[in-house]
Amino acid sequence: MIVITVHGRLAHQPEVRILPGGASCCEFRLLSTRFAKGEEHVEAVTFFCYGEEAERFCENTEKGQLISATGSQETQRYQSHEVDKHFVKYRLTWFEKGPKPFRGQGRGTDSGPQLESQRPAARPASAWVPAATTGRANEAEPRDGASDGFI
């Protein structure tokens, strides 16, 4: 069995389809960009899932969102009009949602003011000291040696 984990963005808005037997199905594609020899290459991997997992995935994700997904390979093959077609897809076994795409001003939405409230609070510059100067990343946390679990 071949199992892969992919980190990429959703190529399209996932939708639940109802199969003839009444089961629900979701098929989606993740896109990932890599650079090789100075050129950009976009690679696509197709995943699918059934039932409650398909419905949950489609309800909680959107086009452009960063997704990490793991799946096992399944190969599908059929003939139509003397053409032999061969597809490789991955049955979703695990996924984790990442940040949703930025939809700020300039893209037809007016969610600019709402985004400000979603941003995490900034830490004051005085709370962080580079590790190179003190050996510790955060001077604001007292370190007595007892709280880190090491004796």
ZIUR-V715009 format. One record per residue. RES is the residue in one small letter. SS is DSSP state (@ for helix, = for strand, . for the rest). PSI is psi in radians with two decimals (* if undefined). NEAR is the number of other ideal C-beta (glycine too) atoms within 8 Angstrom. Layout:
res->RES ss->SS psi->PSI near->NEAR
res->RES ss->SS psi->PSI near->NEAR
This chain:
res->m ss->. psi->2.36 near->4
res->i ss->. psi->2.19 near->5
res->v ss->= psi->2.34 near->9
res->i ss->= psi->2.74 near->9
res->t ss->= psi->2.26 near->7
res->v ss->= psi->2.42 near->13
res->h ss->= psi->2.05 near->8
res->g ss->= psi->-3.09 near->10
res->r ss->= psi->2.55 near->11
res->l ss->= psi->2.25 near->16
res->a ss->. psi->-0.50 near->9
res->h ss->. psi->2.91 near->7
res->q ss->. psi->2.08 near->6
res->p ss->. psi->2.50 near->11
res->e ss->. psi->2.53 near->6
res->v ss->= psi->2.29 near->10
res->r ss->= psi->2.50 near->8
res->i ss->= psi->2.14 near->7
res->l ss->. psi->2.83 near->8
res->p ss->. psi->-0.55 near->3
res->g ss->. psi->-0.08 near->4
res->g ss->. psi->-0.14 near->5
res->a ss->. psi->2.62 near->8
res->s ss->= psi->2.59 near->11
res->c ss->= psi->2.53 near->12
res->c ss->= psi->2.27 near->16
res->e ss->= psi->2.31 near->10
res->f ss->= psi->2.78 near->13
res->r ss->= psi->2.33 near->11
res->l ss->= psi->2.36 near->15
res->l ss->= psi->2.41 near->11
res->s ss->= psi->2.45 near->12
res->t ss->= psi->2.39 near->8
res->r ss->= psi->2.78 near->7
res->f ss->= psi->2.29 near->7
res->a ss->= psi->2.22 near->6
res->k ss->. psi->0.71 near->3
res->g ss->. psi->0.08 near->4
res->e ss->= psi->2.56 near->6
res->e ss->= psi->2.31 near->6
res->h ss->= psi->2.27 near->8
res->v ss->= psi->2.22 near->7
res->e ss->= psi->2.54 near->8
res->a ss->= psi->2.44 near->9
res->v ss->= psi->2.32 near->11
res->t ss->= psi->2.26 near->11
res->f ss->= psi->2.79 near->15
res->f ss->= psi->2.73 near->12
res->c ss->= psi->2.84 near->11
res->y ss->= psi->2.86 near->9
res->g ss->@ psi->-2.47 near->8
res->e ss->@ psi->-0.61 near->5
res->e ss->@ psi->-0.69 near->10
res->a ss->@ psi->-0.78 near->13
res->e ss->@ psi->-0.75 near->11
res->r ss->@ psi->-0.74 near->8
res->f ss->@ psi->-0.81 near->14
res->c ss->@ psi->-0.59 near->11
res->e ss->@ psi->-0.50 near->6
res->n ss->@ psi->0.10 near->6
res->t ss->. psi->2.84 near->11
res->e ss->. psi->2.79 near->8
res->k ss->. psi->2.33 near->8
res->g ss->. psi->-0.17 near->7
res->q ss->. psi->2.50 near->13
res->l ss->= psi->2.26 near->9
res->i ss->= psi->2.43 near->14
res->s ss->= psi->2.22 near->10
res->a ss->= psi->2.52 near->13
res->t ss->= psi->2.45 near->11
res->g ss->= psi->2.81 near->12
res->s ss->= psi->2.45 near->9
res->q ss->= psi->2.40 near->11
res->e ss->= psi->2.31 near->8
res->t ss->= psi->2.32 near->7
res->q ss->= psi->2.42 near->8
res->r ss->= psi->2.37 near->7
res->y ss->= psi->2.85 near->5
res->q ss->= psi->2.40 near->6
res->s ss->= psi->2.16 near->5
res->h ss->. psi->0.91 near->3
res->e ss->. psi->0.29 near->3
res->v ss->= psi->2.20 near->6
res->d ss->= psi->2.02 near->5
res->k ss->= psi->2.44 near->8
res->h ss->= psi->2.15 near->7
res->f ss->= psi->2.46 near->8
res->v ss->= psi->2.11 near->9
res->k ss->= psi->2.92 near->11
res->y ss->= psi->2.22 near->15
res->r ss->= psi->2.08 near->10
res->l ss->= psi->2.22 near->13
res->t ss->= psi->-0.38 near->7
res->w ss->= psi->2.52 near->6
res->f ss->= psi->2.73 near->9
res->e ss->= psi->2.32 near->7
res->k ss->= psi->2.49 near->8
res->g ss->. psi->-2.85 near->7
res->p ss->. psi->2.57 near->5
res->k ss->. psi->2.75 near->7
res->p ss->. psi->2.61 near->9
res->f ss->. psi->2.19 near->5
res->r ss->. psi->1.06 near->7
res->g ss->. psi->-2.77 near->9
res->q ss->. psi->2.58 near->6
res->g ss->. psi->-0.10 near->3
res->r ss->. psi->0.32 near->6
res->g ss->. psi->0.04 near->2
res->t ss->. psi->2.70 near->7
res->d ss->. psi->1.04 near->4
res->s ss->. psi->0.28 near->8
res->g ss->@ psi->-0.93 near->8
res->p ss->@ psi->-0.53 near->6
res->q ss->@ psi->-0.58 near->7
res->l ss->@ psi->-0.55 near->10
res->e ss->@ psi->-0.69 near->7
res->s ss->@ psi->-0.34 near->6
res->q ss->@ psi->-0.25 near->5
res->r ss->. psi->2.50 near->6
res->p ss->. psi->2.64 near->3
res->a ss->. psi->2.42 near->4
res->a ss->. psi->2.47 near->4
res->r ss->. psi->2.53 near->6
res->p ss->. psi->2.52 near->5
res->a ss->@ psi->-0.50 near->5
res->s ss->@ psi->-0.27 near->4
res->a ss->@ psi->-0.27 near->8
res->w ss->. psi->2.29 near->10
res->v ss->. psi->2.29 near->9
res->p ss->. psi->2.49 near->7
res->a ss->@ psi->-0.46 near->8
res->a ss->@ psi->-0.45 near->3
res->t ss->@ psi->-0.52 near->5
res->t ss->@ psi->-0.23 near->7
res->g ss->. psi->-0.09 near->3
res->r ss->. psi->2.53 near->9
res->a ss->. psi->-0.45 near->6
res->n ss->. psi->1.90 near->8
res->e ss->. psi->-0.33 near->8
res->a ss->. psi->-0.38 near->5
res->e ss->. psi->2.11 near->6
res->p ss->. psi->2.44 near->3
res->r ss->. psi->1.83 near->7
res->d ss->. psi->-0.05 near->5
res->g ss->. psi->-0.44 near->7
res->a ss->. psi->-0.52 near->4
res->s ss->. psi->-0.21 near->6
res->d ss->. psi->-0.03 near->6
res->g ss->. psi->-0.04 near->3
res->f ss->. psi->2.51 near->4
res->i ss->. psi->* near->2
